[in-house]
Amino acid sequence: MKTKLYAFMMAAIVAVAFNFVSCNNEKDEPKGPVITSTDPGSNDPSNDPNANAQEITVAQAIEIANALEPKAKTEQYYKVRVTVKRILTDLSKVPGTYKNVNMVVGDETGEIQSYYTNNIGNKGFESAEEVPAVGAKIVLVGQLKLYAGKNSNTPEFENGYILEVIENGSGENPSVDPGEVEDVTVAQAIEIANALEPKGKTTKNYRVTVTLTKVFTASDKVAQYGNINCELKDETGTISSYYMNNVGNVKFTSADQVPAIGSKLVVVGPLKLYAGKDGNTPEFENAWIEKIVEEGSGETSTDPSVDPGQVEDVTVAQAIEIANALEPKGKTTTNYRVTVILTKVFTASDKVAQYGNINCELKDETGTIASYYMNNVGNVKFTSADQVPPIGSKLVVVGPLKLYAGQDSNTPEFE
């Protein structure tokens, strides 16, 4: 049975009016309403109702969170004495958009992320200057949670607040040590990845200076996944990057953190040779943005258009007629575009990420046709089953037609 597609879906473009501030994703960037002070008259930590919370180390916090069910949160508040290692929130948006911050904190036993962190007294930050700088020593109190990510679960503090600032910091966010790294062009990265065994991945990281040309991850999924799939380009070539983290190798917590199309980035990470059903593809996997050199002027498009080349708009009935006129096993050099309803998906959900494409049935008022090896929006592979549109979705599909030569008869189809 056929399992991998090439015809691609350009979802009948739901003109995505990005309003990320109101996004309801579980891991959206911090937002109001601000919790009012637990004691508006005093910042004395001894007056705080959680001043006597159980004090633990970061290693113990991680152990407690990891023992939870995914998405679960402790009822109990815990207290840690930590140093601020990194601020994840764009401070230019404090307090205009956000009144709490995301940060990485640590002690001698480890590091942990703290999301939606409030100021002393469990109050929102009234200015960016109130946010403790990197290097500050603080007492943090909050609940522990096991965040359920796309590929793994992450222990973290959530909805905590600063109980006390012991010592002010003066540092800036540190750069991430990429380990053994080599600067390459995209063409060189492709060559290195192509030299790997299928499914092979480099142990060394590679650094490219590139322009962000496409983002494949849907905006309403960025906070859920915590990373993005995208296309990167320099003057030597184009390469895709899958599961790419934000600056500092930390997860994205909202879609408005994703750089705009056209941004010039420095990206670091390992290379992989993805083993597809019909061929192998060189790519970055689990890379991260080391630096945003220059912000792009384009919108962050998660529905990038793809130039389909020579294309003709047809109905399903016309597509069937065109395919039936071919020789058995023949395939058109022209692409055809149909506006259809997705009526069936034949590919098993647990095989979507493996194959990277789907087999499905498409229908309009003139007829029904199958599409084999069909890619996602932007003619890129599916990386998970939940990227597949639900049955009943209205799609615009573009691709070549083929006359499949069966044992007993021939079948017109998109391929």
C-alpha positions in Angstrom: 0.0 0.0 0.0 1.2 3.4 -0.7 2.4 5.3 2.3 4.3 8.5 1.4 3.0 11.6 -0.5 4.2 14.4 -2.6 1.2 16.4 -3.5 0.9 19.2 -1.0 -1.8 20.9 1.0 -2.2 24.6 1.0 -5.0 24.9 3.6 -7.8 27.1 2.3 -6.2 29.9 3.9 -7.7 30.6 7.1 -6.4 34.1 7.1 -4.7 33.8 10.4 -5.1 37.0 12.2 -2.4 36.5 14.8 -3.6 37.7 18.2 -1.1 35.9 20.3 -1.8 37.9 23.5 -5.2 36.3 23.7 -3.9 32.9 22.8 -5.2 30.2 25.1 -2.3 27.8 24.8 -1.3 26.2 28.0 2.2 27.6 27.8 1.5 31.0 26.4 3.9 33.9 27.4 3.0 35.4 30.8 -0.1 37.6 30.9 -2.6 39.2 33.3 -4.6 39.5 35.2 -2.1 40.2 37.9 -2.6 38.5 41.2 -2.8 41.2 43.8 -0.4 41.4 46.7 -0.8 38.9 49.5 0.0 41.7 51.9 -0.2 45.1 50.1 1.1 46.9 53.2 4.4 45.2 53.4 7.2 43.5 51.5 8.6 41.8 54.6 8.9 38.2 53.6 8.1 37.0 57.1 4.6 38.3 56.6 4.0 36.2 53.5 1.6 33.3 53.9 4.1 31.0 52.2 7.2 32.2 54.2 7.2 28.9 56.0 6.8 26.8 52.8 9.1 23.7 52.8 12.6 24.7 51.6 14.2 22.3 49.1 17.0 22.3 46.6 16.5 22.5 42.9 17.4 18.8 42.5 14.7 18.0 45.0 12.2 20.2 43.1 13.0 18.4 39.9 12.5 15.0 41.6 9.2 16.1 43.0 7.9 17.5 39.7 9.1 14.4 37.7 7.0 12.2 40.1 3.9 14.0 39.0 1.6 13.0 36.1 2.1 15.0 32.9 0.4 18.4 33.3 -0.2 17.9 37.0 0.8 20.5 39.6 1.5 20.2 43.3 -1.0 21.6 45.8 1.9 22.4 48.1 4.1 25.5 47.6 7.9 24.9 47.8 10.7 27.4 48.5 14.2 27.4 46.9 17.2 29.7 47.4 18.5 30.2 43.9 20.5 32.4 41.5 18.8 33.9 38.4 20.5 32.2 35.5 18.5 33.6 32.5 15.5 35.8 31.8 13.3 34.2 29.1 10.8 37.0 28.8 11.3 40.0 26.5 11.7 42.7 29.1 10.7 45.4 26.6 7.1 44.0 26.9 7.1 44.4 30.7 4.8 45.8 32.0 2.9 46.7 28.8 2.1 43.1 27.7 3.2 41.0 30.6 3.4 41.6 34.3 5.2 38.4 35.2 8.2 36.8 33.7 9.7 33.4 32.7 13.2 32.7 34.0 15.8 30.0 34.6 17.0 29.7 38.1 19.6 27.4 39.7 21.6 26.4 42.8 24.6 24.1 43.2 22.3 21.0 42.6 20.8 22.0 39.2 18.7 24.4 37.2 14.9 24.7 36.7 12.6 27.0 34.7 10.0 29.2 36.5 7.0 30.3 34.5 4.7 33.2 35.1 6.8 34.4 38.0 5.5 37.4 40.0 7.4 40.0 42.0 7.7 40.2 45.8 4.3 39.9 47.5 3.0 38.0 44.6 2.5 41.3 42.7 3.0 41.9 39.0 6.1 43.7 37.9 5.4 47.4 37.4 8.6 48.0 35.3 11.3 46.0 33.7 13.8 47.5 36.2 12.0 45.5 39.0 12.9 42.2 37.3 16.0 40.7 39.1 19.0 40.7 36.8 21.0 37.6 35.9 23.1 36.8 38.9 20.6 38.0 41.5 20.2 35.7 44.5 16.6 35.2 45.4 14.2 33.1 47.4 11.5 31.7 45.0 8.3 30.2 46.2 5.8 28.4 44.0 4.0 25.2 42.9 5.8 22.5 40.9 4.5 21.2 37.7 5.4 18.5 35.1 5.0 20.3 31.8 3.9 17.8 29.1 5.8 18.7 26.0 5.6 17.2 22.5 8.6 15.0 22.8 9.3 15.0 26.6 8.1 16.2 29.9 9.8 19.1 31.8 9.8 19.8 35.5 9.3 23.5 36.4 7.9 26.0 38.8 4.7 27.7 37.7 2.8 30.7 39.0 5.5 31.3 41.6 6.8 34.6 43.0 9.9 36.1 44.6 9.7 35.8 48.3 12.9 37.8 48.9 15.8 39.3 46.9 18.9 38.4 48.9 21.4 40.0 46.5 21.0 42.0 43.3 22.5 40.8 40.1 24.2 42.8 37.4 24.7 40.4 34.6 23.0 39.8 31.2 21.7 36.6 29.7 24.7 34.3 29.1 25.3 32.6 25.7 24.8 28.8 25.6 28.0 26.7 25.2 27.3 24.8 22.0 30.1 22.3 22.8 32.1 21.2 19.8 30.9 23.4 16.9 32.0 24.1 13.4 30.9 27.1 11.2 29.6 26.0 7.9 27.5 27.2 5.0 24.1 25.6 4.2 25.7 23.7 1.3 28.3 22.3 3.5 25.7 21.3 6.1 23.8 19.5 3.4 26.9 17.7 2.3 27.8 16.6 5.9 24.2 15.3 6.5 24.1 13.5 3.2 27.3 11.6 4.2 25.5 10.1 7.2 23.7 6.8 7.4 19.9 7.2 7.0 18.5 8.3 10.5 22.1 9.1 11.5 22.8 12.3 13.5 26.1 14.1 14.1 27.6 14.2 17.6 29.0 17.6 16.7 27.0 20.8 16.4 27.2 23.0 13.3 26.7 26.8 13.1 25.1 28.5 10.1 24.3 32.2 9.5 21.0 32.1 7.6 17.8 33.9 6.8 14.5 32.5 8.1 12.4 31.9 5.0 9.4 29.8 6.2 7.9 28.7 9.5 5.9 25.4 9.2 4.7 25.1 12.8 1.1 26.5 13.2 1.0 29.5 15.5 -1.5 28.0 17.8 0.9 25.0 18.4 4.1 26.9 19.2 3.4 27.2 22.9 2.3 23.5 23.0 5.4 22.2 21.2 7.9 24.7 22.6 9.9 24.6 19.4 9.4 25.2 15.7 9.9 23.6 12.3 11.3 26.0 9.7 13.2 26.6 6.6 16.6 28.4 6.6 18.5 29.8 3.6 21.9 31.4 2.8 23.5 32.1 -0.6 24.6 28.5 -1.0 21.3 26.7 -0.4 18.2 25.9 1.7 17.8 23.5 4.6 15.0 22.7 7.0 15.4 22.7 10.8 13.1 20.6 13.0 12.3 21.0 16.7 14.3 24.3 16.8 14.4 26.1 20.2 14.5 29.8 20.9 17.6 31.9 21.8 19.5 30.3 24.7 18.3 26.8 23.7 15.1 27.3 25.6 11.6 26.5 24.4 9.3 29.0 22.9 6.4 29.9 25.2 4.3 31.9 22.7 4.1 32.3 18.9 5.0 36.0 19.1 8.5 34.9 20.2 9.1 33.3 16.8 11.3 35.6 14.6 9.7 37.3 11.7 10.2 35.9 8.2 13.3 37.5 6.7 15.1 37.6 10.1 18.9 36.9 9.9 19.8 34.2 12.4 22.7 32.3 13.7 21.6 28.7 14.2 23.5 26.0 16.0 22.7 22.3 16.3 23.3 18.8 15.1 22.6 17.6 11.6 20.6 14.5 10.6 19.8 12.5 7.5 16.1 12.0 7.7 15.1 8.6 6.3 11.9 9.1 4.3 9.8 6.5 2.5 11.0 7.7 -0.9 14.3 9.3 -0.2 16.6 10.8 2.5 16.6 14.5 3.5 19.4 16.4 5.2 18.2 18.7 8.0 19.0 20.3 11.3 17.3 18.6 14.3 17.0 19.9 17.8 19.0 23.0 16.9 18.5 26.4 18.5 18.8 30.1 17.7 22.2 31.3 19.0 21.6 34.9 18.0 19.1 37.1 16.1 21.4 39.2 13.9 18.7 41.3 12.3 14.9 41.2 12.7 13.0 40.5 9.5 10.3 42.8 8.2 7.9 40.1 7.0 5.2 38.6 9.1 5.8 35.3 10.8 3.9 33.2 8.3 2.9 29.7 9.4 1.1 29.2 6.1 3.8 29.9 3.6 2.8 29.8 0.0 4.8 27.6 -2.3 5.3 28.4 -6.0 3.5 25.4 -7.6 5.1 26.1 -11.0 2.8 25.5 -13.9 -0.6 25.0 -12.4 -4.2 24.7 -13.6 -7.4 25.0 -11.5 -9.7 22.0 -12.1 -12.6 20.2 -10.5 -12.2 16.6 -9.2 -14.1 15.4 -12.3 -11.7 17.2 -14.6 -8.7 15.8 -12.6 -10.1 12.3 -13.1 -10.5 12.9 -16.8 -7.0 14.2 -17.2 -5.5 11.3 -15.3 -7.5 8.7 -17.2 -6.1 10.1 -20.4 -2.5 9.2 -19.3 -0.7 5.9 -20.1 -0.8 3.5 -17.1 1.9 4.7 -14.5 2.0 8.0 -16.4 2.2 11.2 -14.5 1.5 14.9 -15.5 4.3 17.4 -15.6 1.7 20.1 -14.9 0.4 20.6 -11.4 -3.4 20.8 -10.8 -5.2 22.6 -8.1 -8.5 21.5 -6.6 -10.6 22.9 -3.8 -11.9 19.9 -1.9 -13.2 18.4 1.4 -11.0 15.9 3.2 -13.2 12.8 3.6 -10.8 10.1 4.7 -7.3 9.6 5.9 -5.8 6.2 5.1 -2.5 6.6 6.9 -2.4 5.3 10.5 -1.8 8.1 13.0 1.2 6.3 14.5 2.8 6.3 11.1 2.4 9.9 10.1 5.6 11.2 11.7 7.5 8.2 10.3 6.3 8.7 6.7 6.1 12.4 6.8 3.1 12.4 4.5 -0.4 11.0 4.2 -2.7 9.0 1.9 -6.2 10.4 1.8 -9.5 10.8 0.0 -10.6 14.2 -1.4 -14.1 15.2 -2.6 -15.9 18.1 -4.3 -19.4 18.3 -5.8 -18.2 16.7 -9.0 -16.5 13.6 -7.6 -14.0 11.8 -5.4 -10.2 11.2 -5.8 -7.4 9.8 -3.7 -4.2 11.6 -3.0 -1.1 9.6 -2.2 2.1 10.8 -0.4 0.6 14.2 0.3 2.7 16.7 2.2 1.6 19.4 4.7 1.1 23.1 4.0 4.2 24.5 2.4 5.0 21.1 0.8 6.8 20.1 3.9 6.5 16.8 5.7 4.2 16.2 8.6 6.1 15.7 11.9 3.1 14.5 14.0 -0.4 13.1 13.5 -2.0 16.2 15.1 -0.8 18.3 12.2 -3.2 16.3 9.8 -6.4 18.4 9.2 -9.5 16.8 10.7 -12.0 15.0 8.5 -14.4 17.6 6.9 -11.7 20.2 6.5 -11.9 22.3 3.3 -8.5 22.3 1.5 -6.8 23.6 -1.5 -4.6 20.8 -2.8 -1.9 21.2 -5.5 0.1 18.5 -7.3 0.6 16.2 -10.3 -1.9 13.6 -11.4 -1.1 10.0 -12.1 -2.8 7.0 -13.6 -2.0 4.2 -11.1 -1.7 0.8 -12.8 -3.4 -1.8 -10.7 -3.6 -5.5 -11.3 -7.1 -5.4 -12.6 -7.7 -1.8 -13.5 -6.2 1.7 -13.5 -7.0 4.4 -11.0 -6.7 8.2 -11.4 -5.1 9.9 -8.4 -3.0 12.8 -7.1 0.6 11.7 -6.3 
